[in-house]
């Protein structure tokens, strides 16, 4: 990959002034998978001092974009001074960057047997109506049969030469959550949409059925979320967690349940499920953050991604996509509505504020909630 030889392709040609790479005799494993060929060792030149490692690599090794180099760093294929690094790490003169070969069998195999419902597509993004029960990307225990495998069969151009296990994925839906999610066709589109999400310029709305009767007609849950100190496989309302905000409106009050529409201003892992469990109204059917209890006929958590509003990176068109409740959830909801309903209340909005160190919920009135 030194790029100075006559047989190099233009994309691998070294920019003028770029330092040479050394080849190491080592051809070790990458993330547990054997990969052929030697590693490449890059010594940082004096002018590379204080640059970010991802920016430095994308400038002088142009066979990958900056986002692709970031993925290679995050997966451990690129290391700094023999250790795992972050894309934002700052370099010093003489630092040793090792680029290990990507295992050939880490590339994902497309699966055309998984049927996708595509509700919108252009040259930059695809919006999918995901069914419940489908895992979004490979993970321990789910190496095949994921949404990513289906996407690669439908859109082969998504295959990532870096061996990424999440090609195109901008945000996730849990396995047992159904509904709309956006996928990026290009690295640039993924970056644009993710930045729009960070700025709350993408609207994501969900329909949920919660245990118990919520008195407020609308409310905001503004509670940080982090890893549960007692169980690293779970998330929790955590005073030292990352900012997370959920706004919701009550759509219907049923016998022992409340049907709501929630809008996310952030996108933390399991945010809706954690937030509603925090205010003691867990999602019906949720066995991780609740008891798993739900109405008769409910066989999963009652969460559906019902609306996405965003701007297409390619066409600049303002898009508004909606998805109706799938049959399994709609039947449960209609059966509840056929039962006797309690009288509704008309109370002021609430703000559910941040937890204390002990995660004890506190409530305070808010006059600025619309």
C-alpha positions in Angstrom: 0.0 0.0 0.0 3.0 2.3 -0.3 1.6 3.5 -3.6 5.0 4.6 -5.1 5.4 1.6 -7.4 4.5 1.8 -11.1 1.7 -0.8 -10.8 -0.2 1.1 -8.1 -3.8 2.2 -8.9 -4.6 5.9 -8.6 -6.6 5.4 -5.4 -3.5 3.8 -3.8 -1.0 6.3 -5.0 0.8 8.1 -2.2 0.2 11.9 -2.1 3.2 14.1 -2.6 5.1 14.4 0.6 3.4 11.5 2.3 5.8 9.2 4.3 6.4 5.6 3.3 4.9 2.6 5.0 6.8 -0.3 6.3 5.6 -3.9 6.0 5.7 -6.0 9.1 6.2 -9.7 8.9 3.2 -10.3 11.1 -0.1 -11.5 9.8 -2.0 -11.9 13.0 -5.8 -12.3 13.6 -8.3 -9.5 13.4 -11.0 -9.6 16.0 -10.5 -13.3 16.3 -10.5 -14.0 12.5 -7.5 -15.1 10.6 -6.4 -12.7 7.9 -3.8 -13.2 5.3 -1.0 -10.8 4.4 1.3 -8.7 6.6 0.4 -5.8 8.7 1.5 -2.3 7.5 3.4 -0.1 9.9 3.3 3.7 9.5 5.6 6.0 11.4 4.2 9.5 12.0 6.2 12.2 10.3 7.0 15.5 12.2 4.2 17.4 10.4 1.7 14.8 11.7 2.2 15.9 15.3 -1.0 16.9 17.0 -3.3 15.7 14.1 -6.1 13.4 14.8 -5.2 9.8 13.8 -8.3 9.5 11.5 -7.6 12.8 9.8 -3.9 11.9 9.3 -4.8 8.5 7.7 -7.5 9.9 5.4 -5.1 12.5 4.2 -2.1 10.3 3.4 -3.8 6.9 2.7 -6.6 7.8 0.4 -7.9 4.3 -0.3 -10.4 4.8 2.6 -12.5 7.8 3.5 -12.2 9.4 7.0 -15.4 7.6 8.1 -14.0 4.3 7.0 -10.8 4.9 8.8 -12.8 5.7 11.9 -14.5 2.3 11.6 -11.2 0.5 11.2 -9.8 2.3 14.3 -12.9 1.5 16.3 -12.8 -2.2 15.4 -9.1 -2.5 16.3 -7.9 -3.1 12.8 -5.8 0.1 13.2 -3.9 0.4 16.4 -1.7 3.2 17.8 1.6 2.3 19.4 0.4 -1.3 19.8 -2.8 -0.4 21.6 -6.4 0.2 20.8 -7.1 3.8 20.0 -9.9 6.3 19.3 -10.3 8.1 16.0 -9.9 11.4 17.9 -6.5 10.5 19.4 -3.8 13.1 18.8 -0.6 11.9 17.2 3.1 12.6 18.1 6.1 12.5 15.9 7.3 8.9 15.6 4.1 7.3 16.7 3.6 3.8 15.3 0.3 3.2 13.5 -0.3 -0.5 12.6 -2.9 -1.4 10.0 -3.8 -5.0 10.2 -5.4 -6.9 7.2 -9.1 -7.4 7.3 -10.2 -11.0 7.6 -11.8 -12.1 4.3 -14.4 -14.1 6.0 -15.5 -11.2 8.2 -17.3 -9.9 5.1 -21.0 -10.4 5.5 -23.0 -12.8 3.2 -26.2 -11.3 1.7 -29.4 -13.1 2.5 -32.1 -12.7 -0.2 -34.6 -14.9 1.8 -35.4 -12.0 4.2 -38.1 -9.8 2.7 -37.7 -6.1 3.1 -40.5 -3.5 3.0 -38.9 -0.4 1.5 -41.1 2.7 1.9 -38.8 5.2 0.4 -35.5 5.2 -1.6 -33.3 7.6 -3.3 -29.6 7.7 -4.2 -28.6 8.5 -0.6 -31.0 6.8 1.8 -33.5 4.0 2.2 -36.3 3.9 4.7 -37.4 0.5 5.8 -40.5 -0.7 7.7 -38.8 -3.2 10.0 -40.9 -6.2 11.2 -40.7 -7.2 14.9 -38.3 -10.1 15.5 -35.6 -9.0 13.1 -32.3 -8.1 14.6 -30.7 -5.0 12.9 -27.1 -6.0 12.7 -24.8 -9.0 13.6 -24.1 -9.4 17.3 -23.2 -12.2 19.6 -25.9 -14.8 19.2 -27.2 -13.3 15.9 -24.4 -13.7 13.3 -26.8 -14.4 10.4 -30.4 -13.5 9.4 -30.2 -9.8 10.3 -31.6 -6.7 8.6 -28.0 -6.0 7.4 -27.8 -9.3 5.6 -31.1 -8.5 3.9 -30.0 -5.0 3.0 -26.8 -6.4 1.3 -28.9 -8.7 -0.8 -31.2 -5.8 -1.9 -28.4 -3.2 -2.1 -25.0 -4.8 -2.8 -23.3 -1.4 -2.9 -23.7 -1.3 0.9 -21.0 -4.0 1.3 -18.2 -2.4 3.3 -14.6 -3.4 2.2 -13.4 -2.6 5.8 -15.4 -5.6 7.1 -17.9 -3.4 9.0 -20.7 -5.4 10.5 -23.1 -2.5 10.4 -22.9 -1.2 6.8 -25.5 1.6 6.2 -26.9 1.6 9.7 -27.6 5.1 11.0 -29.7 4.2 14.0 -31.1 1.0 15.5 -34.5 -0.5 16.5 -34.6 -3.2 19.1 -35.2 -6.7 17.8 -38.8 -6.7 19.0 -39.6 -3.2 18.0 -41.3 -2.7 14.6 -41.5 0.3 12.3 -39.5 2.9 10.4 -35.8 3.2 10.3 -33.5 5.0 7.9 -30.4 3.4 6.3 -27.6 5.3 4.5 -26.4 4.2 1.1 -23.2 6.2 1.3 -20.8 7.2 4.0 -21.6 10.8 3.3 -25.3 10.2 3.7 -24.8 8.4 7.0 -22.7 11.3 8.3 -25.3 13.9 7.2 -28.3 12.1 8.8 -26.4 11.3 12.0 -25.4 14.9 12.4 -29.0 16.0 11.7 -30.1 13.6 14.5 -27.6 15.0 16.9 -29.0 18.5 16.2 -32.6 17.2 16.7 -33.4 17.9 13.1 -34.8 14.4 12.5 -38.1 13.7 14.1 -38.7 10.1 15.3 -42.1 9.2 16.7 -43.2 6.0 18.4 -46.5 4.4 19.6 -46.3 2.6 22.9 -48.6 0.9 25.3 -47.6 1.4 28.9 -48.6 -0.3 32.1 -50.8 1.8 34.5 -52.8 5.0 34.0 -50.7 8.1 33.4 -52.6 11.1 34.7 -50.9 13.8 32.6 -52.1 14.4 29.0 -48.6 15.3 28.0 -45.2 15.3 29.6 -41.4 15.5 29.1 -39.0 13.0 30.6 -35.6 14.7 30.8 -33.4 12.1 32.5 -29.8 11.1 31.6 -29.2 7.4 30.6 -26.1 5.3 31.1 -25.1 1.7 31.6 -26.7 0.1 34.7 -23.9 -0.2 37.2 -25.5 -3.4 38.5 -25.9 -5.0 35.1 -23.8 -3.9 32.2 -26.2 -5.5 29.7 -28.9 -3.0 30.7 -29.2 0.7 30.6 -30.6 2.8 33.5 -31.7 6.3 34.5 -28.3 7.5 35.7 -27.3 10.9 37.1 -23.9 10.5 35.4 -25.3 9.3 32.1 -25.7 11.0 28.8 -28.5 13.6 28.2 -31.7 11.9 27.1 -35.1 13.6 26.5 -38.5 12.0 25.6 -41.7 13.9 25.0 -44.9 12.1 25.0 -48.7 12.7 24.6 -51.4 10.4 25.9 -53.6 9.1 23.0 -55.9 6.8 25.0 -56.5 5.6 28.5 -57.5 2.0 28.8 -58.2 -0.5 31.5 -54.9 -0.6 33.4 -52.9 0.7 30.4 -52.0 4.0 28.7 -51.5 4.3 24.9 -49.0 7.1 24.1 -47.1 8.7 21.2 -43.5 9.6 22.1 -41.0 11.8 20.3 -37.3 11.4 20.8 -35.0 14.4 21.1 -32.1 12.1 21.5 -31.4 8.4 20.7 -29.9 6.6 23.6 -29.9 2.8 23.7 -33.3 1.5 25.0 -34.2 5.2 25.7 -38.0 4.8 25.6 -38.1 1.6 27.6 -35.7 3.0 30.2 -37.6 6.3 30.5 -41.0 4.8 30.9 -39.8 2.3 33.4 -38.2 5.2 35.3 -41.6 6.9 35.8 -43.1 3.5 36.9 -45.0 3.0 33.7 -42.9 0.3 31.8 -43.7 -0.7 28.3 -46.3 -3.5 28.1 -44.5 -6.8 27.3 -41.1 -5.5 28.2 -39.2 -8.3 30.1 -36.0 -6.4 30.5 -37.1 -3.1 32.1 -40.5 -4.3 33.3 -42.3 -7.5 34.4 -43.2 -8.6 30.9 -46.8 -8.2 31.8 -49.2 -7.1 29.0 -52.7 -7.6 27.6 -53.9 -11.0 26.4 -52.4 -11.7 23.0 -49.3 -9.5 23.3 -46.2 -11.5 22.5 -43.6 -8.8 22.5 -42.9 -5.3 23.8 -45.5 -2.8 22.5 -43.2 -0.3 20.7 -43.7 0.8 17.1 -41.7 3.4 15.2 -44.6 5.2 13.5 -43.2 8.3 11.9 -39.9 9.7 10.5 -39.4 13.3 9.4 -36.1 14.2 7.8 -34.4 15.9 4.8 -32.9 13.7 2.1 -29.2 14.3 1.8 -29.5 13.7 -2.0 -32.6 15.5 -3.0 -32.9 18.0 -0.1 -36.6 17.1 -0.1 -38.4 17.2 3.3 -39.7 13.7 3.9 -42.5 12.6 6.2 -43.0 8.8 6.3 -45.6 7.1 8.5 -46.3 3.5 9.4 -49.5 2.1 10.9 -49.5 -0.3 13.8 -48.8 -3.8 12.6 -51.6 -6.3 13.0 -50.3 -8.0 16.1 -50.3 -4.7 18.1 -53.4 -3.3 16.5 -55.4 -6.4 17.6 -54.2 -6.1 21.2 -55.1 -2.4 21.2 -58.6 -2.9 19.7 -59.4 -5.7 22.2 -58.5 -3.3 25.1 -60.7 -0.6 23.6 -63.6 -3.0 23.5 -63.4 -3.3 27.3 -64.9 -0.9 29.8 -62.9 2.3 29.9 -62.3 4.6 32.9 -63.1 8.3 32.9 -60.3 10.5 31.4 -58.6 13.3 33.3 -57.4 16.7 32.0 -54.3 17.6 33.9 -51.4 20.0 33.2 -48.2 18.7 31.6 -45.4 17.3 33.8 -41.6 17.4 33.6 -40.0 14.3 34.9 -36.6 15.5 36.0 -33.2 13.9 36.4 -32.5 11.2 38.9 -30.3 11.5 42.0 -27.3 9.4 42.5 -29.5 6.7 43.9 -31.8 6.9 40.8 -34.8 7.9 42.9 -37.5 9.5 40.7 -38.5 13.1 41.3 -41.3 15.1 39.8 -41.6 18.8 39.3 -44.2 21.0 37.6 -43.1 22.8 34.4 -44.8 25.8 32.9 -42.8 25.8 29.7 -43.8 22.4 28.3 -45.9 22.9 25.2 
